[in-house]
Each structure stands twice: as C-alpha cells, then as structure tokens.
Amino acid sequence: MTLFTRTAIAAATALALMGAPVQAFDISAMSEAEREAFGKEVREYILANPELILEAVDLLEQRQQQAEAVRDDALVAENLEELVNDGYSWVGGNPDGDITLVEFMDYRCGYCRRAAPEVAKLLESDGNIRLVIKEFPILGEASVLSARFAVAAKHVAGDDAYKQVHDALIEFGGEPNEVALRRLAEGLSLDAEAIFAKMDSEEVTAELRKTRSLAQKMAISGTPTFVLGTELLRGYLPADQMEIMVAEIREQQS
C-alpha cells in the first residue's frame, strides 16, 4: 500500500472523527488558503493520532480479504464439476469419500513437497477423503518434463503406476532429465520406452492444457493450491488444520 493511499485513508478517518461530511467533501472547491489550512489540520490530527493509519490500513486489508474470499467461493462454485470430476485427473484416497480434496501441484515446488506427507497423513487418519491431483507445472522446463512423465505413465500403465511415479517425483532430489527419469521408470519396473513415447502425445498435452486453463479461470498462479470441499486454499496447509476444516464441512453438511 502506498504512502499516498495510507495518507488518504488517514485523512478520511480524521475527517470522520472530526465530524466532517466525508462523502460531500470536495477539496477542489477550496481556495488555496483553505486547502493549506485543511492540510495543516489533517497533518496535525494524524501526528497527534498516528495509530489511525494502522487502524485504517487493517480495516482495508480485512475488507480486501473478505472480498477475495467471496470471489474464491464463486470461482469454486462455477468450476466445481471440472475440479472434482474432470474425467482425466488421478483420483486417490477413498474414491467414494464424502469430501473431495483437490490439489494443484508442481513436482519442483518445495511447498508441494512439504504438503505431500501432510496430505498423506490426512488421508490415513480420516479414511473418507477423496483426493484429486491436478498436474500444474509452472516452475520451468524441469517441471513440465516431470508432469509429462507422470501423466504419460498413467496413460501407459494405469493409475497404480501413476501413484508410484507421483510419489517418486515428489521425493526426487536430482535433476529430472531423460536419463534420470528412465532410471526411475526402470526402478519401478515400468516400460520407460513406452512412457517416453507417450510424453509428447496429444493426449498428455491436452490434459496439461485443460488443467492450466482451469487454473487460469480460477486465478490460481501458485502451488500448492487446494480445494477442500468448496473452500479454495492458496498455499501450504498442515494436516491438523485441514482436519479442522474437514470437521467443519461435515458439520455444515449434517
């Protein structure tokens, strides 16, 4: 927030507290002398009550957060079917669970790696959560290569193979180049040649394109981003906080 904005907020607050009709106030109608006197009064009032600036800024930030929450709720409602049942994203946890957790993730994202054991902990402790993984590579060519490899493995060898590759890539510490990915596939007893032949296929490209388009519609630009039930959660969240949210969602549904 700029100094000009802070000052304007403080001036409006000062006017309100001094009993001036803020909405009807028009500084352009003042004479030069009146503007100078007004500026002096506002300055003196703010200097005497500097806490007004922080109070006004806090109030503005609260209103902005509330507006963003309303917008996010609308985005989830508009795109809910595509989020939870797009027909191509991998589904894990309990496929018949009463609450769906959607994760937009990137294998090169440090916070996605931190989130992975938290998501696993939630699924293990609850047992009634349906998990949907959205491949959303946004951190460069290595991210795209990893996502294509994972999606291609799903197309070639099925959902179980995808889960193995997904978990391995989340924990992978090296550079995900072709040599490393071939070794990874061989270590999982998967057909590396078939997976690499599929990586640049239209099916894999279309899947990643659709997910990126969905993310753009929902103003998602970072990873991890979660949708838990109908709540859009931007950023890393530990399992205990997700458990609290799950309990609140179930209470609302009952």
N, C-alpha and C positions, 0 to 999 in steps of 0.2 A: 504494500500500500504506500503511495507516495506521500511526501510531506504535505503537498497541496491538499490531497484528499483528507488527511488527518486534520489539517487546519480547518478545512471546510466543515467537517463533521463537528469539530470542537466549536466553531463559530455558531453553527446551527443550534448546538446544545446550549451554548451560552445565551443565545437569543431566547431560547425556550425558557431557560431558567430565570432570565431577567424579565420574562413576561411579554416579550416582543412577539407579534404575529408572524411567525417564520414564513408560512406559505405566501403571505401577502407582501413580504419584504422584497423590495426591488432596489438593489444598490445602484443600478444605472440611473435611477430617478434622483439620486442625491447630488448635491452640489459638491465641488471639490473639497470645500471646508467640512461639509457633513461627512463625506467619505473618510477624510482624515480623522475626524473626531470618532467616527464609528470604529475605524481600525484601531485607534488607541484604546477605546473601551474594551473591544474584544480581546486585544492583546493583554491588557491589564487583568481582565477576568480570567483568561486562560492561565496566565502566570500565577494568579492567586489560587487557581483550582486546577493544577496540571493533571490531576487524576481523571479529569473529564475526558481527556484524549484517550486514555486506555479504556475507560468505560465505554466510550462511544465505539472504539475500534472493536472491542469484544462483542458488543451488541451487533455490529455489522457482520462480523465473522459468524456469529450464531445464525443470523438470518440467511447468510450465504450457504451455510451448511444445511440448513433446513430446506432451502430451495434446491440444493443439489440432491438431497435425499428424495424429495418429491419427484425430481426429474429421473433419478435412478429407478425408483419404483415404477414409473411409467414406461421406462425402457425395458425393464424385465417383463412387465405385463404385455407389451407389444410384441416381444420376441420369445415368449415363454416356450411355445411349442418347438421352435427351432433350437432353443437352448437344451431342452431336456430330451428331445426325441427327433434328432435330425436324420436318423437312419444310417449314419456312417461313423460317427464318433464311437470310440470304445466305451463300453459300459461295464463297470465292475462293482465291487461291494455286493450288496443284495439287489439283484435286478428287479425284485418286486418290493423294494423298500418303500416306506410311506413318505420319505423325504428324499429329494434328489439334491446332490451336491455337484455342481458343475465347476470345473477348473480350467481356465485358460492358462497354459503353461509353456515355458521355453526351457529346453534342456541345459542351456548355458546360463540360466538365471540363478544366481546364488540364493535368492529368497525362495525360489521354487524348490531348490534342493533342501532348504530348511523346512519348507512346508510339507515335503513328502512324508517324513516319519510322523508328522502331526496328523495328516490325513489318514495314514495307515492306523494310527492309534485310535482315531475317531471311529473308523470302520470296525476295528476289532472290538472296541468297548461297547459299541451300540448294536451292531448286527442288523440294523434295519435302515441303513443308509444306502441309497443308490448313487454311484459315482459315475460321472461322465467326464472324460478327458477331452479337452479341445486343444489340438496341436496349434500353437500360435507362435511360430518362430520370428522373433523381432530383433534379435541381437547379432545379426550378421550372417555371413555365409555358413559358418560352422553350425549355427542354429538351424538354418534351412536344411543343410545336409543331414543333420541328426533327425529332424522331423520327417523328412522324406524317407529315411531309412526305416524309422519306426512304422510309418504308415504303410510302406511297401511290405514290411514283414507281416503286417496284419492281412494285407491282401493276398500274400503268397501262402502264409502258414496259419492264419487264423488268429482268434482273439487271445488264446493262451500264449502264443509266440509274441504277440504284441506286448502283453504284460511283462514277459521276460525281458524283452528289448527295452521297454519303457523303464523298468527298474534299473537295468544295467546302465542305461544312458544317464539317468538321474545321478548315479553314483560314479560315473566315468570321470576320471581325473585327467586324462590326457587330451590331446588334440584329436577331434573326431574326423580324421581324414579317411580315405578309402582303405588304406592298409589296416588301420586300427579297427574300422567297422567290419572288415572282413574277418579279422581275428575274433571280434566279439561274436559275430554270427556263428563262426565255427565252434567257439567255446560253448555256445548254446545249442549246438547240433542242428543249426538251421542251414538252409541252402543259400549260401552267400551269393552265388551267381544269379540265382532266380530273383533274389531280393534286389540286387543292383540293376538287374534288367528291368525291374518294375519301377524303380525310383523316379525316373523321369517320365513315367506314363501319364496320360491324360487323366486317368482315374485318381492318381495321387495328387497331381496338380490341382484338379478340380476340388478335391477335399480340402486342401490347404487354402485355396482361393475362397471357398464358401465360408470357412471359419474366419478368415481375415475380414471378409465382407460383413459378417455378423458382428465381429468386434468393432468395426468402424461404425455400424449402426448404433451400437451401444456405447460409443465414446470410450471404448477400452483401449488404452495405449500402453499399459504396463502389465507385467506378470510378477507374481501370480495374481489373477483376478478370479474371485469365486462368485457363484450364485448359489446361495443356500436357501432352498425353498423359493421364496420370492424376494430375498434380500440380496442386493448387489454389494459385494465386499471387495474393495480395491486394496490389495496388498496382503502380506503375510498375516496369518492368524493362527495362534496356537490352539491345540485340540481342546483345552479346557474352556476357552471362550466359545468355540464352535459348539461344544456340548451344551453350554448355557443357552445359546441361540436355538439349538435343536429342541430343547425342552420348552422354550417359549413358543416356538412354532407349533409344537404338538398341543400345547395348552390352548392356543388360539383355535386350532382345528377341532378340538374336542367340544 
